[in-house]
Amino acid sequence: MDMNLYLVEWWAKERLLEIRNAVQREQLAESTRQRQPLRVALGLALISTGRKLEGRARRVDAQARTLPARS
């Protein structure tokens, strides 16, 4: 059975309209979300950097303890 081209076009237009409406809703929701203040973002970045550096220092300390001492 052949599909009616008019019906296929109508379905496509309806689906595109649904997608466009969904995108508009997402854009509206995104525009109303508040961003973190700069001081909060900077503070979190500094904490993250400190934790990474601390992890590296712990690995170096652990390696130094496991290596045999040279005489």
C-alpha positions as CSV (number, residue, x, y, z in Angstrom):
1,M,0.0,0.0,0.0
2,D,1.4,3.4,-1.0
3,M,1.7,6.2,1.5
4,N,-0.2,9.3,0.7
5,L,2.5,12.0,0.1
6,Y,0.2,14.6,1.6
7,L,-0.1,12.6,4.8
8,V,3.7,12.1,5.0
9,E,4.3,15.8,4.5
10,W,1.8,16.7,7.1
11,W,3.4,14.3,9.6
12,A,6.8,15.8,8.9
13,K,5.5,19.3,9.4
14,E,3.9,18.4,12.7
15,R,7.0,16.7,13.9
16,L,9.2,19.7,13.0
17,L,6.7,22.0,14.7
18,E,7.0,19.8,17.9
19,I,10.8,19.9,17.7
20,R,10.9,23.7,17.2
21,N,8.6,24.2,20.2
22,A,10.7,21.9,22.4
23,V,13.9,23.9,21.4
24,Q,12.2,27.2,22.2
25,R,11.2,25.9,25.6
26,E,14.7,24.7,26.3
27,Q,16.2,28.0,25.2
28,L,13.7,29.9,27.4
29,A,14.5,27.7,30.4
30,E,18.2,28.1,29.8
31,S,17.9,31.9,29.7
32,T,16.2,32.0,33.0
33,R,18.8,29.9,34.9
34,Q,21.1,31.8,37.1
35,R,24.8,31.4,36.7
36,Q,27.2,31.0,39.6
37,P,28.8,34.3,40.7
38,L,32.4,34.7,39.6
39,R,33.7,34.4,43.1
40,V,32.0,31.0,43.6
41,A,33.3,29.7,40.3
42,L,36.8,30.9,41.1
43,G,36.7,29.4,44.6
44,L,35.6,26.0,43.2
45,A,38.4,26.1,40.6
46,L,41.0,26.9,43.3
47,I,39.8,24.1,45.5
48,S,39.9,21.6,42.6
49,T,43.5,22.7,41.7
50,G,44.6,22.4,45.3
51,R,43.2,18.9,45.5
52,K,45.0,17.9,42.3
53,L,48.3,19.3,43.6
54,E,47.8,17.6,46.9
55,G,47.2,14.3,45.2
56,R,50.4,14.6,43.2
57,A,52.4,15.5,46.4
58,R,51.0,12.4,48.1
59,R,52.0,10.2,45.2
60,V,55.5,11.6,45.3
61,D,55.7,11.0,49.0
62,A,54.5,7.5,48.7
63,Q,57.1,6.7,45.9
64,A,59.9,8.2,48.0
65,R,59.0,5.9,50.9
66,T,58.9,2.8,48.8
67,L,62.3,3.4,47.0
68,P,65.3,1.9,48.7
69,A,67.8,4.4,50.0
70,R,71.1,4.8,48.1
71,S,74.3,4.7,49.9
